[in-house]
Amino acid sequence: MNKFNKVVLAYSGGLDTSIIISWLKENYGCEVICVVGNVGQSDELIGLEEKALKTGASKCYIEDLTKEFVEEYIFPTIQANAIYEGKYLLGTSFARPIIGKRMVEIAIAEGADAICHGCTGKGNDQVRFELAIKAFAPDMKIIAPWRIWDLKSRDEEIEYALDRKIPISINYETNYSKDKNLWHLSHEGLDLEDPGVEPKYDKILEMCTTLENAPDKATYITLNFEKGIPVALDGEKMDGVTLIEKLNKIGGKNAIGIVDMVENRLVGMKSRGVYETPGGTILYAAHKNLEEICLDRETAHYKETVALKFADIIYNGQWYTPLREALSAFVKTTQENVTGEVKLKLYKGNLINAGVTSPYTLYSEEYATFGEDQVYDQNDSAGFINLFGLPITVKAKMDAALALKVK
């Protein structure tokens, strides 16, 4: 092993990072400085600094990144309509780059020799953290214990913690791998590793209620957007962090945003997880509804292609790349007229459009009406169809002529 004097650790207080402090000190004899990126994990931050120091860290930075997280990462992703494999709203994916960036800043300020993370060698987060580190400190050494230590499972991690009297808040029965932030909560491991098993929603859900326990009466909400950014809820203007927090409560109460999926990880394997994204699911639906009346057809259709690539880039940890920046610039341009009001009906996991308006709407009732109008000559459609269908007409005639020759 290399020798390090000072190591900055991406710390969450979870199982992995709780034991890594001791492991680093045992194997490197180094000073360990913990960095916690506060991206809205709320109650998980309670007592975290005290725990880190008691476990052997010399310092513990708890950095409030929530405002930047929302405005610089979440909102641009909503504007892009980026969804990974049609289901995943990228909650963990776009939280890692901002944490990685702050870790580098602290590591440089502290004169650290290396940065350490607790990601496994099977997961996506190792890529996301390390690409962020490379973007801002390309020569910084990176320590990834899961790739080099002797521990082979989370059960062995628990044993390691118990042997050293390291406080952990889980046991063998509740040993799900979780990631929580302002945007979402993910659940992996244990019984979820079998895609044939229904999740125990009544036991694992934290942000959302179950469908069965959701209210029997629908909830109506109104969201206002300015240039693709949500700015108000039910007529009340508020900042992005507050708005998402309120939507999480409303959506969670109505069982909105529960996703069970088997996704394709970047490292090659398939992985099954359950995601809770109540507020985010509402915002995506509202933004998409508004775009339907504000974007022209060619832009809307091309933007769907961009959304797929944008989602892949974020999922793969490539936030700090020229392509992501270029795609964000395109997306931002498309949002110039995405301003208006969206009403939604929430009912037992369902999001139902209840009306959308915009001063920039491209929907014209005068043209679209089934009633009498003075602007559209229906006879024009005959010539349009003749030209649009000309390749089909020519092909059909050629096929008929060839068939006669064969006979």
N, C-alpha and C positions, 0 to 999 in steps of 0.2 A: 504493500500500500504506500501511496505518497504520504509525505508528512505535511500536515497543515497546522498552523497556529490558531487560526480563527476561521470559523465556518458559520455562515448565515443559513439558517434552516427555515424553510417554508412550514410554518407551524399552525396547526388547527386545534390541537388538544385532543384529537382523535387517537385511535389505537396506534396507528403507524407512527405518527410524529411524537407521541408520548414516549415511546420506547427508543426512538431514534436519538434523542438527546443523550441518554445513557450509552447507547451503542457508539455514538461518535466519540464520546469522552473515553470510553473503554478502548476503542481501537485506534484513535488518533491522538489521544491526550490533548485535544484542542479545546479552546474556548468556543462555546456555542451561543450564538445570538439568534433568538427566535424572531421571526417576522410574521405577524398575523395580518392578512389583508381583509379588512372589514368590508365585505361586499353585501352586507345586509343579513348575516346569519344570526343576528339579534341575540337570543338567549344563549347561544353557544359561546359567546364572548365573555360571559360572566365568570369571573374567577380565573380567566385564562392566564393572565400575567403572573398571578401568584403561583399557579400550578407549574408554569414553565420554570420559574425561578427555583421552586422547591425541588423540581426534578433535575436541576443541574445547569440550567441556562444562566449566563451572566447578565443578559438583558432580554427584554421582550418588547418589541415594538408592536403596537396595535394601531394600524394605519386606517383611518376612515377614508375609504375609496368609493363610498356609495354614490355620491353625486356624479363623479367622473364616470363610474361604472354605467350609470343610467344614461347620461347624456352623450358619452363618447363611444359606448359599445352597444348597449341595449337598443337605444332609439334608432341608430343607423341600421341595425339588423332588422328591426320591425319595418322600417321604411323599405328595406329590400325584400320583405316577405320571405326571408330565408328560413327554410325548415328542412332539417336533415331527414332524408328518406321519408318525407311526407308526414312525419309525426313529431320528431324531436325538436323542441324549440331552443336548443343549444344553451341551456342554462349553465352547465358546467363549462362548456367550451369557450364562451366568450368572457368568463370570469378569470380564467387562467392567465391570459396575456397581461391584464392590468396588474395582477398580483406579481407576476414574473418581472414586470418592468420596475415595480416599486422595490422588489427584493434586490435587484441590481443596483438601484440608486443607494440603498442602505449599505449593501456590501462594499460599494466603492467608498462611501463616506466613512465606513468603519475600517477600511483597509483589510478586508477579509481575503483569505486565500482561495476560498471555494464557496459555492452555494450548494445546499443539499435539499432534496425533496423526498417525500415518502411515497411516490408513485410506484406502482408495480411495473414489472417488465412486460406485463400483458396488456396494460391499459393505454388509453389515449393521452392521459394527462402528462405522462413523462415527455411526450413529444411537445405538447403545448407549452409546458414550463421551459423546456430546454431551448425551443426555438425563440421564445421571448428573451431568454438570457443571451442567446447568441446574437440577437438583434441589437442589444445594447452593451454587451461585454463579450465580444467574440472569443477572447482569450481566457475567460474565467473558467476555472476548473469546476466540474459538476460531480457531486457525489450522489449516487442513487443506490441506497442500501439494498433494496429489493433485488438488485442485479448482482450483488456480491456477498450478501450475508448468508448464514447457514439456515435461517428460518425459512420454512417452506409453505407455511399456511397462516391464516389469521388465528387459528387455534394455538399454534406454537408461539405466536406473538403474545397472546393472552398469558400463556405459561411464563414467557420471558418477563412480562410485566409483574405478574404475581410473585415470581422468584425475587424480584428486586424491589418489591413493595411500591411499584409505580401505580398511582391511582388511575383507574380507567372506569368509564361509566357504562361499559357493556359487559356481557357475560357470554358464555357459549351459546345460549338460546337466543339472544338478541343481537347476534353478531352480523347484522346486515352492514354492508358497505354503503355509507350515505354521503351525500354532498348537499349542503344547504346554503342558499344565499337569498337575497331579496327576490329573485326571479323564480326560483324553483327549489324542489327537494327531490333527490334521486334515491332509489333503493335498489341494491344489487346483492346477490349472494344468497346463501342458505337455500330455502325451498324455491326461490326465484330462478335458480340455475337450471331448473327443469321447465322448459316451455310448455309442457303438458299439464302443469299444475296451476290452478287458479290462484292468484295472489290472495293473501289473507288481508283484504282491504280494511276490515274492521280493526286489525291489529297494527298495520303499518302506516296508514294514512295519518298525517300530522297537519298539513295545510288544508286538506279537503275533508269533507264529510263523505260518507258513502251515498250512493244513489238512493238507497232505501231510506236513509235518514234525512235526505234533502227535503226542504219544505214542499208541501203539496200545492202551494200557491206560487205563481211565477213572480219573479222580480224584474222590474224594468229599470234600465239605466240609460243615461245619455252621455255621450263622450264628444268633446269638441277637439278638433285637430287644426293645427296651423302648419302648413307645409309638411304634412306627414308626421308631425310631432303631436302627441296628445297633450293638451294644455288645461283641460277642465273636465270635471265629472259632475253631472247633474247641475250644471250651471255655475259651479264653484271653481274658480281658477286655482291651480295648485302646482307645486313643483313636481318633477317626475318621480322622485322617491316617495313622496306622500301619496301620489296618485296610484302608484303600483301597490303600495301597502294597503290602501283602501280597497282596491280591486281584488287583492288577494283574499281579503276577508269576505267580500261580497261573493266572489267566485267560489271560494272554498265552501261557503255555506250552502251553495247550490250545486256542489259536486262538479264544478267546471274544471276541465284541464287535467283529468286523470288519464294517463297514457301507459299502456302495457305494450312493450314492443321488443322485438329481437332485431338489433341493429348490427350493421357491419362495421366493426372497429377498423381503424386505420392499420393496425398491426396484422390484420388478416383474418381474425376469428370473428365469429358471431357472438353477441352478448345480449342477454335478456335483462331488462330493467323496467322498473315502474317509476314514472315521473309524475310529480304534482306541479303544475304550472297554472294556477287559477287565473291570476291577473294577466299574465302574459297571453294566455289563450284568448281572453276577452279582447285585449288590445290588437292582437293579430286579426281577429275576426272583424273588428270595427274598422281597422285601417284598410283591410281588403274590400269591405263594403263601400267605403268612401272612394277608393281608387276606381271601382267599377263605373262610377259616374264622372270621374274627373280625368281619367286617362283615355287617350284615343286608342283605337284597337291595335295599331302596329306597335306602339310603345308598350302597351299592356302585355301583348304577346311576347315581345322580345324581353321584357322585364322578367317574365317567368323563366326564361332561359338563364338570365343573370342570377335569379334567386337560387337556382339549383347550384350554380358554381359558387356563389357567395356562401351558401350553407356548407359546401364541401371545404372551402378555404377556412372557415371558422372552426369547423369540426376537426380539421387537420392541424390546427394551431398556427396557421399562416397569417395571423392578423397583421403583423408588421412586415408586409410585403408590398412591392409596387403594384401587383395585380389587385390586391384588396383595396388599396388606396384609389386605384383607377376605377374600380367597380363602384366604390362609394361615391366617387365624383359623379359618375353616371346616374346612380340612384338619386343623389341629392338634386340633380337637375330635373329628374322626373317628378319630384315632389313639390315643385314651385306652386302648382295649383291644387294640391291635395289638401284643401282647407274646407272645413264644413262640420256638420253635426250628424252623429250616428246614434240611433236608438236601438237598443237590443233587449230582447226578452230572454231571461235566464230561467231555465226550468229543468231540474233533475239531470244535470249534465249536458243539456242542450243549449245552444246559442242560436237564437232565432232573430233574423232581421226584423226590426219594427219601424223602419223608416230611415232614410238618409237624404240630406240636403246639402247643397254647396253653392256658393256664388259663382263657382267655376264649372258647374255641371255641364256636361256635354249631352245629357239626355234632353231631348226635345219632345214634349208631349204632342206638340203640333205636328211633328213628322211621324211619331210612332203611333198615334191614335188609330183605333179601329173605326172611329167615327169619321164624319166628313171633314176634309181639310182643304185648304187653298194653296198648299205649298208643294205637294207631291203628285206628279203625274204617273199613275200606275202603268200607263202604256210604255213608259221609258224602260221598264224592267224587261220587256221582250227583247229589245236590242241588246241590253246588258247580258241577258242569259245566252243569247246567240253567240256573242263574242266570248264570254266566259267558258262556254261549253264547246267552242270551236275545235279544240284538240280532241275532245271525245267524239265529235261528229266525224272528223277526218279519219280517226282510227277505226271507227265503226264501218265507214264506207270502204276503207282499205281491206279490212277483214272480210267483208262481204265479197269484194272483187276477187280476193285470193281464193275464197271458198269456191267460187264459180270456176276458176281455172283448174282447181284440183279435180272437180267433177268432170 
